[in-house]
């Protein structure tokens, strides 16, 4: 099958398939960590196994006779599985436009490959049964590398499908048990990682939720009934809200901190908070409380120092972001509204947050320690942060800054080992600070190799009980770990 055009089309198919897998399945959709996609993952796993067989066969052999017929059957089964996959995707998730376009191009290109390969398959089928070795130089190498790649993803997708039944979350109603019945809550950032779970908990608990979002497509994933608005102008002055939760803001750790990006990070938070202040001023009934987002970055980069709500900050861009945001929120207190600013730690989860970006590298043994690994990571499990929001809403004696972190922060080296154990993978790589800073500049220096050792003093003093105080059990629960590597008592205390 020494046909350059055919091999070119195969190469294009490999490139488009890799793009679909890495950008869509692993990147935007995170299919391996969505319980609803169990059947789709199994289809992907079987199809990728077939692709591995096809690539190896075309790259190194001419299948004759019965082997040709077997290969033709595999090619036909691949078509049937792809059609089944298309139906499954449409039934279980909303595909991004780019994924639909890519699927169309993959189908057209695959049809062209089959049309060009058909004469070869026909001719080979008439020959005596045999596997005749061939070598197409770098085309064979490309086919081998492709077979290895799809083979790895085949195994991972099949294991992920098995794991999906263990990726369950607890009853969301229990997270808002501190609230009085029938609360009316306005949420900004309700389609985000924390916001989605908060909306689910409030709605499930019988509360009345209004979500402000600029992207109606994202709102489709929210539990209902929920009121969706795209502008605060849609709220009438007679509307009643018992509380406002403000979580909206441009992501901080998702790109280089250019001057424009820095301005957008700050402006998105300040402008929304000022808009909420204007809303509160025109409401006939003003809310009792504003829960405003912030982050542990308020403290700057503090190495090993233990930080409570009374600790002073040190200069850093992350401090500037949080301080500006908190200052805008504090002005709302002048209107008779109790203001609580939650300095939220790193929130691990498979659906979003910082952990979601680490899962694929760690699953394929590409995880590792950042910098020297000694920087502190103050973290908080997502259900705990939702419960903290409800707790601070209900407790009228709590105001001002509150550290929303688990009581036992860990160093990066301990976090890395705990995540690797939860996924049953090794983590032997190290990413030096100079490399991270060279790739991502100040963003890496402040969010990856810088850290804060933050303690939730306010919450502990007020009797809040964490469901996930320790990292290792939390990661095992989050990732649906079935069996664990043995953990020494020393490691357990550290993680």
C-alpha positions as CSV (number, residue, x, y, z in Angstrom):
1,X,0.0,0.0,0.0
2,X,2.7,2.4,-1.1
3,X,0.4,5.2,-1.9
4,X,1.5,8.7,-0.7
5,X,-2.0,10.2,-1.0
6,X,-3.5,7.5,1.1
7,X,-0.8,7.9,3.8
8,X,-1.3,11.7,3.7
9,X,-5.0,11.2,4.4
10,X,-4.2,8.8,7.2
11,X,-1.8,11.4,8.7
12,X,-4.5,14.0,8.5
13,X,-6.9,11.6,10.2
14,X,-4.4,11.0,13.0
15,X,-3.9,14.8,13.5
16,X,-7.6,15.6,13.6
17,X,-8.2,12.6,15.9
18,X,-5.5,13.8,18.3
19,X,-6.9,17.3,18.2
20,X,-10.4,16.0,19.0
21,X,-9.1,13.9,21.9
22,X,-6.7,16.4,23.5
23,X,-8.7,19.6,23.0
24,X,-12.2,18.4,23.3
25,X,-12.3,15.1,25.1
26,X,-9.5,15.9,27.6
27,X,-9.6,19.7,27.6
28,X,-12.9,21.4,27.4
29,X,-15.2,18.3,28.0
30,X,-13.1,16.2,30.5
31,X,-15.1,13.1,29.4
32,X,-13.0,10.8,31.5
33,X,-14.3,12.4,34.7
34,X,-18.0,12.8,33.8
35,X,-20.1,9.9,35.1
36,X,-22.8,10.7,32.4
37,X,-20.3,9.7,29.6
38,X,-19.7,6.1,30.7
39,X,-21.1,4.6,27.5
40,X,-19.2,7.2,25.3
41,X,-16.0,6.3,27.1
42,X,-16.5,2.6,26.4
43,X,-17.2,3.3,22.7
44,X,-14.0,5.5,22.5
45,X,-12.0,2.7,24.2
46,X,-13.1,0.0,21.8
47,X,-12.7,2.3,18.8
48,X,-9.2,3.3,19.8
49,X,-8.3,-0.3,20.2
50,X,-9.5,-1.0,16.7
51,X,-7.5,2.1,15.5
52,X,-4.3,0.7,17.1
53,X,-4.8,-2.6,15.3
54,X,-5.5,-0.8,12.0
55,X,-2.4,1.4,12.3
56,X,0.0,-1.4,13.1
57,X,-1.4,-3.6,10.3
58,X,-1.2,-0.9,7.7
59,X,2.2,0.3,8.9
60,X,4.0,-3.1,8.9
61,X,2.0,-5.7,7.1
62,X,0.0,-6.6,4.0
63,X,-2.8,-8.8,5.2
64,X,-3.8,-11.4,2.7
65,X,-6.8,-13.7,2.4
66,X,-8.5,-14.2,5.7
67,X,-6.5,-11.5,7.4
68,X,-7.8,-9.0,4.8
69,X,-11.4,-10.1,5.6
70,X,-10.7,-9.7,9.3
71,X,-9.3,-6.2,8.7
72,X,-12.3,-5.2,6.6
73,X,-14.6,-6.4,9.4
74,X,-12.7,-4.2,11.9
75,X,-13.0,-1.2,9.5
76,X,-16.7,-1.8,9.2
77,X,-17.1,-2.1,13.0
78,X,-15.3,1.2,13.4
79,X,-17.9,2.9,11.2
80,X,-20.7,1.4,13.2
81,X,-19.1,2.4,16.6
82,X,-18.6,5.9,15.3
83,X,-22.2,6.2,14.3
84,X,-23.3,4.9,17.7
85,X,-20.9,7.4,19.3
86,X,-22.5,10.3,17.4
87,X,-25.9,9.3,18.7
88,X,-24.6,8.8,22.2
89,X,-22.9,12.2,22.2
90,X,-26.1,14.0,21.0
91,X,-28.1,12.3,23.7
92,X,-25.9,12.9,26.7
93,X,-24.0,16.3,26.2
94,X,-24.0,19.5,24.2
95,X,-21.1,19.4,21.7
96,X,-19.1,22.5,21.1
97,X,-19.3,23.8,17.5
98,X,-15.6,23.1,17.0
99,X,-16.2,19.4,17.9
100,X,-19.1,19.0,15.5
101,X,-17.0,20.5,12.7
102,X,-14.1,18.3,13.5
103,X,-16.3,15.2,13.6
104,X,-17.6,16.1,10.1
105,X,-14.1,16.4,8.7
106,X,-13.1,13.2,10.4
107,X,-16.0,11.3,8.8
108,X,-15.3,12.8,5.3
109,X,-11.6,12.1,5.5
110,X,-12.3,8.5,6.8
111,X,-14.6,7.9,3.8
112,X,-11.8,9.0,1.4
113,X,-9.4,6.7,3.2
114,X,-11.7,3.7,2.8
115,X,-12.3,4.6,-0.9
116,X,-8.6,4.6,-1.6
117,X,-7.9,1.5,0.5
118,X,-10.7,-0.5,-1.0
119,X,-8.9,-1.7,-4.2
120,X,-5.9,-2.8,-2.1
121,X,-8.2,-4.7,0.3
122,X,-10.0,-6.4,-2.6
123,X,-6.8,-7.5,-4.3
124,X,-5.3,-8.8,-1.0
125,X,-8.4,-10.7,-0.2
126,X,-7.9,-12.9,-3.3
127,X,-4.4,-14.0,-2.2
128,X,-3.4,-16.9,0.0
129,X,-3.9,-16.1,3.7
130,X,-0.7,-14.5,5.1
131,X,0.7,-11.5,6.9
132,X,3.4,-10.2,4.6
133,X,5.9,-7.8,6.3
134,X,6.4,-4.4,4.7
135,X,8.2,-1.2,5.6
136,X,7.1,2.3,4.4
137,X,10.0,4.1,6.2
138,X,8.7,7.1,8.2
139,X,5.1,6.3,7.3
140,X,5.5,3.1,9.3
141,X,7.1,5.0,12.2
142,X,4.1,7.4,12.2
143,X,1.7,4.5,12.2
144,X,3.5,2.9,15.1
145,X,3.5,6.1,17.2
146,X,-0.2,6.6,16.4
147,X,-1.0,3.0,17.4
148,X,0.8,3.5,20.8
149,X,-1.1,6.8,21.4
150,X,-4.5,5.4,20.6
151,X,-3.7,2.2,22.5
152,X,-2.9,4.2,25.7
153,X,-6.1,6.2,25.4
154,X,-8.1,3.0,24.7
155,X,-6.9,1.5,28.0
156,X,-7.4,4.8,29.9
157,X,-11.0,5.3,28.5
158,X,-12.0,1.8,29.4
159,X,-10.7,2.2,32.9
160,X,-12.4,5.6,33.2
161,X,-15.7,4.1,32.1
162,X,-15.3,1.6,35.0
163,X,-14.4,4.4,37.4
164,X,-17.3,6.6,36.4
165,X,-19.7,4.8,38.7
166,X,-17.6,5.8,41.6
167,X,-17.5,9.5,40.8
168,X,-20.5,10.3,42.9
169,X,-21.2,13.4,45.0
170,X,-23.2,13.5,48.2
171,X,-26.7,14.8,48.8
172,X,-26.4,18.6,48.0
173,X,-29.3,19.4,50.4
174,X,-27.1,18.6,53.4
175,X,-24.7,21.4,52.3
176,X,-27.2,24.2,53.0
177,X,-28.8,22.8,56.1
178,X,-27.8,25.9,58.1
179,X,-30.1,28.2,56.1
180,X,-33.6,29.2,57.0
181,X,-36.2,27.8,54.7
182,X,-37.2,29.5,51.4
183,X,-34.2,31.9,51.1
184,X,-34.0,34.1,48.0
185,X,-30.4,34.2,46.7
186,X,-28.8,36.0,43.8
187,X,-25.6,34.4,42.6
188,X,-23.0,35.8,40.2
189,X,-20.6,33.2,38.8
190,X,-23.2,30.6,39.2
191,X,-22.1,28.6,36.2
192,X,-18.5,28.3,37.5
193,X,-17.0,25.3,39.3
194,X,-18.1,26.4,42.8
195,X,-21.2,28.2,41.6
196,X,-22.8,25.1,39.9
197,X,-22.6,23.1,43.1
198,X,-23.9,26.0,45.2
199,X,-26.9,26.4,42.8
200,X,-27.6,22.7,43.0
201,X,-27.5,22.7,46.8
202,X,-29.8,25.7,47.1
203,X,-32.3,24.6,44.6
204,X,-32.4,21.0,46.0
205,X,-32.9,22.6,49.4
206,X,-36.0,24.4,48.3
207,X,-34.5,27.9,48.1
208,X,-35.1,30.4,45.3
209,X,-32.1,31.1,43.1
210,X,-31.4,33.8,40.5
211,X,-28.2,33.4,38.5
212,X,-26.5,36.2,36.6
213,X,-24.6,34.9,33.5
214,X,-23.5,36.4,30.3
215,X,-23.5,33.0,28.5
216,X,-26.9,31.4,28.4
217,X,-25.3,28.2,27.0
218,X,-23.5,27.6,30.2
219,X,-26.7,28.1,32.2
220,X,-28.1,25.0,30.5
221,X,-26.1,22.8,32.8
222,X,-27.7,24.2,36.0
223,X,-30.3,22.4,38.0
224,X,-33.8,23.8,37.7
225,X,-36.0,25.6,38.7
226,X,-33.6,28.6,38.6
227,X,-34.1,32.1,37.3
228,X,-31.5,33.1,34.7
229,X,-30.7,36.7,34.0
230,X,-28.1,38.2,31.7
231,X,-28.0,41.7,33.2
232,X,-28.7,43.2,36.7
233,X,-31.0,45.6,34.9
234,X,-33.5,42.7,34.6
235,X,-34.0,42.8,38.4
236,X,-36.9,45.1,39.5
237,X,-36.5,47.3,42.5
238,X,-39.4,45.3,44.1
239,X,-37.5,42.0,43.8
240,X,-36.5,40.5,47.1
241,X,-33.2,38.8,47.9
242,X,-32.2,37.6,51.3
243,X,-28.5,37.2,50.2
244,X,-26.1,37.8,47.3
245,X,-23.2,35.5,46.6
246,X,-20.6,37.2,44.3
247,X,-18.2,34.7,42.7
248,X,-17.8,36.3,39.3
249,X,-14.4,37.2,38.0
250,X,-12.0,36.5,35.1
251,X,-9.8,33.4,35.8
252,X,-6.5,34.3,37.3
253,X,-4.3,31.2,36.5
254,X,-5.2,30.4,32.9
255,X,-2.6,32.4,30.9
256,X,0.2,34.9,30.8
257,X,-0.3,38.0,32.9
258,X,0.0,40.6,30.2
259,X,-1.0,44.2,31.0
260,X,-4.4,43.6,29.3
261,X,-4.9,40.3,31.2
262,X,-4.0,41.9,34.6
263,X,-6.5,44.8,33.9
264,X,-9.2,42.3,32.9
265,X,-8.7,40.2,36.0
266,X,-9.1,43.2,38.3
267,X,-11.8,45.1,36.3
268,X,-14.1,42.0,36.0
269,X,-14.2,41.7,39.8
270,X,-14.5,45.4,40.7
271,X,-17.0,46.3,38.0
272,X,-19.3,43.4,39.0
273,X,-19.1,44.3,42.7
274,X,-19.8,48.0,41.9
275,X,-22.8,46.9,39.8
276,X,-24.1,44.9,42.8
277,X,-23.7,47.9,45.0
278,X,-25.8,50.0,42.6
279,X,-28.4,47.2,42.6
280,X,-28.6,47.1,46.3
281,X,-29.1,50.9,46.5
282,X,-32.1,50.7,44.2
283,X,-33.8,47.6,45.8
284,X,-36.8,48.3,48.0
285,X,-35.7,45.5,50.3
286,X,-32.0,45.2,50.7
287,X,-30.3,41.8,51.3
288,X,-29.2,40.9,54.7
289,X,-25.8,39.6,53.6
290,X,-23.3,39.7,50.7
291,X,-20.9,36.7,50.5
292,X,-18.1,38.0,48.3
293,X,-15.4,35.9,46.8
294,X,-11.7,36.5,47.4
295,X,-8.7,34.3,47.6
296,X,-5.8,33.4,49.8
297,X,-3.6,35.3,47.4
298,X,-4.6,38.3,49.5
299,X,-1.7,37.4,51.8
300,X,0.9,37.5,49.0
301,X,3.8,35.0,49.1
302,X,4.6,34.2,52.7
303,X,6.6,30.9,52.6
304,X,6.2,29.0,55.9
305,X,4.4,31.7,58.0
306,X,1.1,30.6,59.5
307,X,-1.6,33.0,58.3
308,X,-4.9,33.8,59.9
309,X,-7.4,36.5,59.1
310,X,-5.5,39.0,61.2
311,X,-2.2,38.5,59.3
312,X,-0.9,41.4,57.2
313,X,-0.3,40.9,53.4
314,X,2.9,41.2,51.4
315,X,3.2,42.8,47.9
316,X,2.2,40.6,44.9
317,X,-0.2,40.9,42.0
318,X,-2.5,38.3,43.6
319,X,-2.7,40.5,46.6
320,X,-3.6,43.5,44.5
321,X,-6.4,41.5,42.8
322,X,-7.9,40.3,46.1
323,X,-7.4,43.6,48.0
324,X,-9.1,45.6,45.2
325,X,-12.0,43.2,45.1
326,X,-12.4,43.1,48.9
327,X,-12.2,46.9,49.1
328,X,-15.0,47.2,46.5
329,X,-17.1,44.7,48.5
330,X,-16.5,46.5,51.8
331,X,-18.2,49.6,50.5
332,X,-21.4,47.7,50.4
333,X,-21.4,47.5,54.2
334,X,-22.2,51.2,54.3
335,X,-25.7,50.3,53.0
336,X,-26.5,48.2,55.9
337,X,-25.5,44.9,54.4
338,X,-23.4,42.4,56.3
339,X,-20.3,41.7,54.1
340,X,-18.3,38.5,54.3
341,X,-15.2,38.1,52.1
342,X,-14.2,34.5,51.6
343,X,-10.5,34.0,51.0
344,X,-10.8,30.8,49.2
345,X,-8.0,28.3,48.8
346,X,-7.2,26.0,45.9
347,X,-10.4,23.9,45.2
348,X,-9.6,20.4,43.9
349,X,-12.3,18.7,41.8
350,X,-12.7,16.7,38.6
351,X,-15.2,19.0,37.0
352,X,-13.1,22.1,37.3
353,X,-10.6,24.0,39.4
354,X,-6.9,23.5,39.5
355,X,-7.1,19.7,40.0
356,X,-9.0,19.2,36.7
357,X,-6.0,20.6,34.7
358,X,-3.7,18.1,36.4
359,X,-5.7,14.9,36.0
360,X,-4.7,14.0,32.4
361,X,-0.9,14.6,32.9
362,X,-1.0,12.6,36.1
363,X,-3.0,9.8,34.6
364,X,-0.4,9.4,31.9
365,X,2.5,9.6,34.4
366,X,3.3,13.1,33.5
367,X,2.6,14.6,36.9
368,X,5.4,16.0,39.0
369,X,6.6,18.4,41.7
370,X,6.6,22.2,41.0
371,X,9.7,24.0,41.8
372,X,11.4,22.7,45.0
373,X,8.0,21.4,46.2
374,X,8.2,23.1,49.5
375,X,5.7,25.8,48.8
376,X,2.4,25.6,50.7
377,X,-0.9,24.7,49.1
378,X,-3.9,25.8,51.2
379,X,-6.8,23.9,49.7
380,X,-10.6,23.4,50.3
381,X,-12.9,20.6,49.0
382,X,-15.8,22.0,46.9
383,X,-18.6,20.7,49.1
384,X,-16.9,22.3,52.1
385,X,-16.7,25.7,50.4
386,X,-20.4,25.4,49.6
387,X,-21.2,24.6,53.2
388,X,-19.0,27.5,54.3
389,X,-21.1,29.8,52.2
390,X,-24.3,28.6,53.7
391,X,-22.7,28.7,57.2
392,X,-21.6,32.3,56.9
393,X,-24.9,33.3,55.4
394,X,-26.7,31.8,58.4
395,X,-24.4,33.2,61.1
396,X,-25.2,36.9,61.5
397,X,-22.3,37.3,63.9
398,X,-19.7,36.6,61.1
399,X,-18.4,39.4,58.9
400,X,-15.3,40.6,57.2
401,X,-12.6,38.3,55.9
402,X,-12.9,34.5,56.4
403,X,-10.2,32.0,55.4
404,X,-12.1,29.4,53.4
405,X,-9.4,26.7,53.5
406,X,-9.1,23.2,55.1
407,X,-7.4,23.2,58.5
408,X,-4.4,21.2,57.2
409,X,-2.5,22.9,54.3
410,X,0.1,20.8,52.6
411,X,3.3,21.4,50.7
412,X,3.4,20.9,46.9
413,X,5.5,17.8,47.2
414,X,3.0,16.2,49.6
415,X,0.0,17.2,47.3
416,X,1.8,15.7,44.3
417,X,2.4,12.4,46.1
418,X,-1.2,12.3,47.5
419,X,-2.7,12.8,44.0
420,X,-0.4,10.2,42.5
421,X,-1.5,7.7,45.1
422,X,-5.1,8.5,44.5
423,X,-4.7,7.8,40.8
424,X,-2.4,4.8,41.4
425,X,0.3,6.5,39.2
426,X,3.9,7.4,39.7
427,X,4.9,11.0,39.9
428,X,8.6,11.2,39.4
429,X,9.0,14.4,37.3
430,X,10.2,17.7,38.6
431,X,9.4,21.0,36.9
432,X,12.1,23.6,38.0
433,X,11.1,27.1,38.8
434,X,13.1,28.6,36.0
435,X,11.2,26.5,33.5
436,X,7.8,27.4,34.8
437,X,8.7,31.0,35.1
438,X,10.1,31.0,31.6
439,X,6.9,29.6,30.2
440,X,4.3,31.5,32.3
441,X,6.2,34.4,33.9
442,X,4.8,36.0,37.1
443,X,1.7,33.8,36.9
444,X,3.9,30.8,37.5
445,X,6.0,32.5,40.2
446,X,2.9,33.5,42.2
447,X,0.4,30.7,41.6
448,X,2.6,27.6,41.0
449,X,5.9,28.0,43.0
450,X,4.6,30.6,45.4
451,X,2.2,29.7,48.2
452,X,0.5,30.5,51.5
453,X,0.1,28.5,54.6
454,X,-3.4,29.7,55.5
455,X,-5.4,28.5,58.5
456,X,-9.3,28.9,58.9
457,X,-9.2,30.5,62.3
458,X,-12.6,32.2,62.0
459,X,-14.4,29.1,60.9
460,X,-12.8,26.9,63.6
461,X,-13.6,29.5,66.3
462,X,-17.2,29.6,65.2
463,X,-17.6,25.8,65.3
464,X,-17.6,25.0,61.6
465,X,-17.0,21.2,61.0
466,X,-15.1,20.3,57.8
467,X,-16.2,17.2,56.0
468,X,-12.8,16.9,54.4
469,X,-10.1,18.2,56.7
470,X,-7.3,16.0,55.3
471,X,-6.1,16.0,51.7
472,X,-5.5,12.3,51.1
473,X,-9.0,11.1,51.9
474,X,-10.4,14.0,50.1
475,X,-8.5,13.2,46.9
476,X,-9.4,9.6,47.1
477,X,-13.1,10.5,47.3
478,X,-12.9,13.1,44.6
479,X,-11.1,10.8,42.1
480,X,-13.2,7.7,42.9
481,X,-10.2,5.7,43.9
482,X,-11.0,2.0,44.2
483,X,-7.7,0.7,45.7
484,X,-5.0,2.6,47.3
485,X,-1.3,2.2,47.5
486,X,-0.2,1.6,51.1
487,X,0.3,4.9,53.0
488,X,2.6,5.2,55.9
489,X,1.5,7.0,59.1
490,X,4.1,9.7,58.4
491,X,2.7,10.2,54.8
492,X,-0.8,10.4,56.1
493,X,0.1,13.1,58.7
494,X,1.9,15.1,56.0
495,X,-0.9,14.8,53.4
